């Protein structure tokens, strides 16, 4: 650990210079853990107790050119729960060279890109989730006028320190109709996308070498109203499950997403509907359904409220876009919606004298209502129908600022989730988990940046692991130094257990160091609606981030 920290600050000193016409920028991130045996928790630390994920990014900009490289190290092993692809690896992860002027933007090497909402294409990096599906190749962006921009991409998706077998190519166009036609009353934008994958099919003529997806979208703003619609269709392709072709049939895929909202001072309403049928897309056909989200071409987050608390993140929804046609499980995709309502009380009112905000959310997701014919391997799915419910969340949150020093948050959540969605397994086979969660949070601020925050949480359920009680106490000594203690107590079941954690963080300039000791509850961890499975563990974790 000392070597990691020392190396970081030595690196800061080494790059703190710039030339007259150019400059360096980048950062270092180090995430490490020391795993410890915990008999009460039934956790036995692996032989490689120390694990670390480290990222060093260095960029240089000169005039219209920018170049960058990212070095990564997963030695002696990657953090627990990350893909085995990274274990024991280190080297140059990504590199790029970019040229940009007023109308042209060209990148060679590794790059990140998104078409529309990402339903058809999104390459991105999220170190917490262990995702990096950057494309290695060429990207060209052309903006001939203020009303039109075009993007073309060609390359292979990153897969560890290698690239995918498949080759991705895509085109995206965006047209600002209001700008083009000088319309002031309505803000209207039109978009169209194409993404294709070529992958050698070997000697199998039944497997298509080329699979293409086509999409269009429309965004509008009229006074206080706004909305968007995006529709995509994907060419027929084989079904893959655990790297094996499961049927000789080919199945196409579709995606439809519709968003509508209203906003004015003190009031906001937003709603999203989405229907996905056989709509997974991977840079390698045999990566279909892998639990680490490796080589994913498109971005399909769960459209639900992203909660902030320990207990509200136990039963989280993970999007279910896959078509499965196996002996044990048959499903075609998902359909559902989410509605958010935000209301701020007038500060002159009794309730909102110092600032009161109310937020309500409802989300419902179900499997597509479909009938399957096992004899000829076909299926028929209704547009909505009455498919099995996967998830339902009804929650309300009240934030109140009582004075310049006191503020509180009170929230209540009522959840129903298919147990297999939360725990893994065959959907619809294990029944539902019904749970209610209440949270009270209070913050007291003092002079010189000092503050204390207390969270009290409880989860009630007769299902799964039964009830939970949790508390978090955090004290900020100043704007730089924070300590906390937390505990989530699972009780009422066969085994009562505390998931405790203590730690803190210190920030100095552009460097932040954090460390904690405790137990990690196994389950899904989600960032922005995308999830990965985290195994249970006990140990010490440390995080160092330096930017420059």
MOVEN-V188180 format. One record per residue. N is the residue number from 1. SS is DSSP state (h for helix, s for strand, l for the rest). Layout:
((N | SS) (N | SS))
This chain:
((1 | l) (2 | h) (3 | h) (4 | h) (5 | h) (6 | h) (7 | h) (8 | h) (9 | h) (10 | h) (11 | h) (12 | h) (13 | h) (14 | h) (15 | l) (16 | l) (17 | l) (18 | s) (19 | s) (20 | l) (21 | l) (22 | s) (23 | s) (24 | s) (25 | s) (26 | s) (27 | s) (28 | s) (29 | s) (30 | s) (31 | s) (32 | s) (33 | s) (34 | s) (35 | s) (36 | l) (37 | l) (38 | s) (39 | h) (40 | h) (41 | h) (42 | l) (43 | s) (44 | l) (45 | l) (46 | l) (47 | l) (48 | l) (49 | l) (50 | s) (51 | s) (52 | s) (53 | s) (54 | s) (55 | s) (56 | s) (57 | s) (58 | s) (59 | s) (60 | s) (61 | s) (62 | s) (63 | l) (64 | l) (65 | s) (66 | s) (67 | s) (68 | s) (69 | s) (70 | s) (71 | s) (72 | s) (73 | s) (74 | l) (75 | l) (76 | l) (77 | l) (78 | l) (79 | l) (80 | l) (81 | l) (82 | l) (83 | l) (84 | h) (85 | h) (86 | h) (87 | l) (88 | l) (89 | l) (90 | s) (91 | s) (92 | s) (93 | s) (94 | s) (95 | s) (96 | s) (97 | s) (98 | s) (99 | s) (100 | s) (101 | l) (102 | l) (103 | l) (104 | s) (105 | s) (106 | s) (107 | s) (108 | s) (109 | s) (110 | s) (111 | s) (112 | l) (113 | l) (114 | s) (115 | s) (116 | l) (117 | l) (118 | l) (119 | l) (120 | l) (121 | s) (122 | s) (123 | l) (124 | l) (125 | s) (126 | s) (127 | l) (128 | l) (129 | l) (130 | l) (131 | s) (132 | s) (133 | l) (134 | l) (135 | s) (136 | s) (137 | s) (138 | s) (139 | s) (140 | s) (141 | s) (142 | s) (143 | s) (144 | s) (145 | s) (146 | l) (147 | l) (148 | s) (149 | s) (150 | s) (151 | s) (152 | s) (153 | s) (154 | s) (155 | s) (156 | s) (157 | s) (158 | s) (159 | s) (160 | l) (161 | l) (162 | s) (163 | s) (164 | l) (165 | l) (166 | l) (167 | s) (168 | s) (169 | s) (170 | s) (171 | s) (172 | s) (173 | s) (174 | s) (175 | s) (176 | s) (177 | h) (178 | h) (179 | h) (180 | h) (181 | l) (182 | l) (183 | l) (184 | l) (185 | l) (186 | s) (187 | s) (188 | s) (189 | s) (190 | s) (191 | s) (192 | s) (193 | s) (194 | s) (195 | s) (196 | s) (197 | s) (198 | s) (199 | l) (200 | l) (201 | l) (202 | l) (203 | l) (204 | l) (205 | l) (206 | l) (207 | l) (208 | l) (209 | l) (210 | s) (211 | s) (212 | s) (213 | s) (214 | s) (215 | s) (216 | s) (217 | s) (218 | s) (219 | s) (220 | s) (221 | s) (222 | s) (223 | l) (224 | l) (225 | s) (226 | s) (227 | s) (228 | s) (229 | s) (230 | s) (231 | s) (232 | s) (233 | s) (234 | s) (235 | s) (236 | s) (237 | s) (238 | l) (239 | l) (240 | s) (241 | s) (242 | l) (243 | l) (244 | s) (245 | s) (246 | l) (247 | l) (248 | l) (249 | l) (250 | l) (251 | s) (252 | s) (253 | s) (254 | s) (255 | s) (256 | s) (257 | s) (258 | s) (259 | s) (260 | s) (261 | s) (262 | s) (263 | s) (264 | s) (265 | l) (266 | l) (267 | s) (268 | s) (269 | s) (270 | s) (271 | s) (272 | s) (273 | s) (274 | s) (275 | s) (276 | s) (277 | s) (278 | l) (279 | l) (280 | l) (281 | l) (282 | s) (283 | l) (284 | l) (285 | h) (286 | h) (287 | h) (288 | l) (289 | l) (290 | l) (291 | l) (292 | l) (293 | l) (294 | l) (295 | l) (296 | s) (297 | l) (298 | l) (299 | l) (300 | l) (301 | l) (302 | l) (303 | l) (304 | l) (305 | l) (306 | l) (307 | l) (308 | l) (309 | l) (310 | l) (311 | h) (312 | h) (313 | h) (314 | l) (315 | l) (316 | l) (317 | l) (318 | l) (319 | l) (320 | l) (321 | l) (322 | l) (323 | l) (324 | s) (325 | s) (326 | l) (327 | l) (328 | l) (329 | l) (330 | s) (331 | s) (332 | l) (333 | s) (334 | s) (335 | s) (336 | s) (337 | s) (338 | s) (339 | s) (340 | s) (341 | s) (342 | s) (343 | s) (344 | s) (345 | l) (346 | l) (347 | l) (348 | l) (349 | l) (350 | l) (351 | l) (352 | l) (353 | l) (354 | l) (355 | l) (356 | s) (357 | s) (358 | s) (359 | s) (360 | s) (361 | s) (362 | s) (363 | s) (364 | s) (365 | s) (366 | s) (367 | s) (368 | l) (369 | l) (370 | s) (371 | s) (372 | s) (373 | s) (374 | l) (375 | l) (376 | l) (377 | l) (378 | s) (379 | s) (380 | s) (381 | s) (382 | l) (383 | l) (384 | l) (385 | l) (386 | l) (387 | l) (388 | l) (389 | s) (390 | s) (391 | s) (392 | s) (393 | s) (394 | s) (395 | s) (396 | s) (397 | s) (398 | s) (399 | s) (400 | s) (401 | s) (402 | l) (403 | l) (404 | l) (405 | l) (406 | s) (407 | s) (408 | s) (409 | s) (410 | s) (411 | s) (412 | s) (413 | s) (414 | s) (415 | s) (416 | s) (417 | s) (418 | s) (419 | h) (420 | h) (421 | h) (422 | h) (423 | h) (424 | l) (425 | l) (426 | l) (427 | l) (428 | l) (429 | l) (430 | l) (431 | l) (432 | s) (433 | s) (434 | s) (435 | s) (436 | s) (437 | s) (438 | s) (439 | s) (440 | s) (441 | s) (442 | s) (443 | s) (444 | s) (445 | s) (446 | l) (447 | h) (448 | h) (449 | h) (450 | l) (451 | s) (452 | s) (453 | s) (454 | s) (455 | s) (456 | s) (457 | s) (458 | s) (459 | s) (460 | s) (461 | l) (462 | l) (463 | l) (464 | l) (465 | l) (466 | l) (467 | s) (468 | s) (469 | s) (470 | s) (471 | s) (472 | s) (473 | s) (474 | s) (475 | s) (476 | s) (477 | l) (478 | l) (479 | l) (480 | l) (481 | s) (482 | s) (483 | s) (484 | s) (485 | s) (486 | s) (487 | s) (488 | s) (489 | s) (490 | s) (491 | s) (492 | l) (493 | l) (494 | l) (495 | l) (496 | l) (497 | s) (498 | s) (499 | s) (500 | s) (501 | s) (502 | s) (503 | s) (504 | s) (505 | s) (506 | s) (507 | s) (508 | s) (509 | l) (510 | l) (511 | s) (512 | s) (513 | s) (514 | s) (515 | s) (516 | s) (517 | s) (518 | s) (519 | s) (520 | s) (521 | l) (522 | l) (523 | s) (524 | s) (525 | s) (526 | s) (527 | s) (528 | l) (529 | l) (530 | s) (531 | s) (532 | s) (533 | s) (534 | s) (535 | l) (536 | l) (537 | s) (538 | s) (539 | s) (540 | s) (541 | s) (542 | s) (543 | s) (544 | s) (545 | s) (546 | s) (547 | s) (548 | l))
